[in-house]
Amino acid sequence: MRKLRRFLLGPQGQTHCYHVVSRFAGRHIVFGQSEREFFRTLLRRQLRFSGLRTLAWCCLGNHFHLLLEVPDKERALAGWTQEDFLQRLQLLADEPYTRKLLAEVAQCQADGDAGRLAEIAGSVRERLFDLSRLRGEGPKSPPASFGSPGWSE
C-alpha cells in the first residue's frame, strides 16, 4: 500500500498540503461527462463540510488527482461552539444518515438532552479538517449511470 505523502506549507502544525490520487481497477473508463459532474458536486459538498480546500484537481477518464490544503485541526476549530458543529451538519442534509442525525438533534433540543447533543457535536468535530475522514465519506453507492453500458469518453 502506498504511503500518504505530506508536504508542509509554512511552519509546522499549521497547513498541510496533500496530493491525492484515486484510480479505477482495470483501467476502465468510468468518468464520462455526467459522472464527472456527479464527482464534482460530491467533492465540493464534502470539502465544504470537512473544511478542506482544493488547490487544484484533475478528473480524467479512469482516475483523479486532488491537491488539498488541510489546516491544523486544533487551530482551525479554536472558538467553535457546539452549535457551530451542529449547524455544519446542514451542509450534508440531503444524505439519509445526516437527515436521521438532524432529526435526532431536533429531538434532543426539544427534550433538553444536552449530553447527547454534545456527543453528536463531538462526532462532527472529529470529521472536520481530517483528510483520512474525507477519503471515507460520501455516498456508498454511485449514481445509476456508473456501470451502465455505453458510457465512456
PLY file of the C-alpha trace (Angstrom):
ply
format ascii 1.0
element vertex 153
property float x
property float y
property float z
element edge 152
property int vertex1
property int vertex2
end_header
0.00 0.00 0.00
1.28 3.45 -0.87
2.07 5.85 1.92
0.20 9.13 2.14
2.62 11.88 1.16
2.59 15.13 3.06
4.25 18.37 2.09
4.28 21.14 4.65
3.48 24.69 3.62
4.52 27.21 6.20
5.51 26.48 9.81
4.99 23.02 11.29
1.48 22.47 12.65
-0.37 24.98 10.52
-1.20 23.95 6.98
-0.57 20.64 5.27
-0.84 20.03 1.55
-1.69 16.57 0.20
-1.68 15.12 -3.30
-4.47 12.52 -3.50
-4.80 10.11 -6.44
-7.50 7.52 -6.96
-7.61 5.11 -9.91
-10.24 2.63 -11.01
-9.24 -1.03 -11.27
-8.65 -2.50 -14.69
-8.03 0.87 -16.33
-11.74 1.08 -17.18
-13.03 4.45 -18.33
-15.57 5.39 -15.68
-15.76 9.16 -15.80
-17.97 10.32 -18.63
-19.43 13.84 -18.55
-22.30 13.02 -16.17
-20.02 11.07 -13.82
-17.56 13.98 -13.72
-20.37 16.35 -12.82
-21.56 13.99 -10.06
-17.98 13.70 -8.76
-17.50 17.48 -8.80
-20.76 18.03 -6.91
-19.91 15.35 -4.35
-16.37 16.65 -3.91
-17.48 20.24 -3.35
-20.11 19.24 -0.80
-17.70 17.03 1.13
-14.94 19.66 1.07
-17.32 22.39 2.31
-18.38 20.11 5.16
-14.89 18.94 6.10
-13.22 22.35 5.93
-10.54 21.24 3.47
-9.68 23.40 0.47
-8.95 22.32 -3.09
-5.86 23.96 -4.51
-6.01 22.03 -7.79
-7.77 18.99 -9.20
-7.97 17.00 -12.38
-10.55 14.37 -13.30
-9.54 12.02 -16.11
-11.40 9.06 -17.59
-10.22 6.46 -15.08
-8.69 8.42 -12.19
-8.47 11.78 -10.50
-5.88 13.94 -8.77
-6.53 16.39 -5.93
-4.18 18.84 -4.28
-5.78 19.61 -0.93
-4.95 22.11 1.78
-5.64 20.76 5.26
-5.42 23.33 8.07
-4.17 22.33 11.51
-7.31 20.93 13.14
-6.87 22.45 16.61
-6.14 25.92 15.26
-8.97 25.75 12.74
-11.52 24.67 15.36
-10.47 27.15 18.05
-13.51 29.11 19.16
-16.10 26.80 17.58
-19.19 26.20 19.71
-21.38 23.13 19.92
-23.94 24.99 17.82
-21.32 25.61 15.10
-20.69 21.87 14.82
-24.39 21.03 14.69
-25.00 23.68 12.01
-22.20 22.16 9.91
-24.41 19.06 9.51
-26.80 21.12 7.38
-24.24 21.00 4.55
-24.92 17.26 4.20
-28.66 17.41 4.88
-29.54 15.61 1.62
-27.82 12.39 2.76
-30.07 9.83 4.52
-27.80 9.32 7.55
-27.45 13.06 8.09
-31.23 13.57 7.84
-31.67 10.99 10.62
-28.98 12.67 12.69
-30.56 16.11 12.20
-33.92 14.70 13.30
-32.19 13.32 16.39
-30.61 16.74 17.04
-34.04 18.39 16.84
-35.48 15.82 19.25
-32.58 16.25 21.68
-33.02 20.02 21.57
-36.76 19.64 22.25
-36.06 17.21 25.12
-33.18 19.26 26.52
-30.77 16.31 26.16
-27.51 18.28 26.38
-25.43 15.12 26.82
-26.49 13.58 23.52
-26.16 16.93 21.72
-22.56 17.14 22.99
-21.90 13.59 21.68
-23.25 14.46 18.23
-21.28 17.73 18.12
-18.16 15.77 19.13
-18.66 13.27 16.32
-19.00 16.12 13.82
-15.87 17.78 15.26
-13.87 14.61 14.63
-14.88 14.62 10.95
-13.72 18.18 10.28
-10.30 19.16 8.90
-9.32 15.49 8.53
-8.20 14.08 5.17
-8.47 10.44 6.24
-12.13 11.00 7.20
-12.81 12.78 3.90
-11.50 9.79 1.95
-14.11 7.55 3.61
-17.04 9.98 3.40
-19.71 10.23 0.75
-22.46 8.05 -0.61
-21.80 4.34 -0.55
-23.39 3.77 -3.94
-22.60 5.60 -7.18
-25.23 7.18 -9.43
-27.22 4.87 -11.67
-25.16 5.80 -14.75
-21.98 4.27 -13.27
-21.55 0.86 -14.86
-24.20 1.41 -17.50
-23.38 0.11 -20.96
-22.49 2.76 -23.48
-20.94 5.35 -21.21
-17.39 6.36 -21.92
-15.43 9.37 -23.01
0 1
1 2
2 3
3 4
4 5
5 6
6 7
7 8
8 9
9 10
10 11
11 12
12 13
13 14
14 15
15 16
16 17
17 18
18 19
19 20
20 21
21 22
22 23
23 24
24 25
25 26
26 27
27 28
28 29
29 30
30 31
31 32
32 33
33 34
34 35
35 36
36 37
37 38
38 39
39 40
40 41
41 42
42 43
43 44
44 45
45 46
46 47
47 48
48 49
49 50
50 51
51 52
52 53
53 54
54 55
55 56
56 57
57 58
58 59
59 60
60 61
61 62
62 63
63 64
64 65
65 66
66 67
67 68
68 69
69 70
70 71
71 72
72 73
73 74
74 75
75 76
76 77
77 78
78 79
79 80
80 81
81 82
82 83
83 84
84 85
85 86
86 87
87 88
88 89
89 90
90 91
91 92
92 93
93 94
94 95
95 96
96 97
97 98
98 99
99 100
100 101
101 102
102 103
103 104
104 105
105 106
106 107
107 108
108 109
109 110
110 111
111 112
112 113
113 114
114 115
115 116
116 117
117 118
118 119
119 120
120 121
121 122
122 123
123 124
124 125
125 126
126 127
127 128
128 129
129 130
130 131
131 132
132 133
133 134
134 135
135 136
136 137
137 138
138 139
139 140
140 141
141 142
142 143
143 144
144 145
145 146
146 147
147 148
148 149
149 150
150 151
151 152
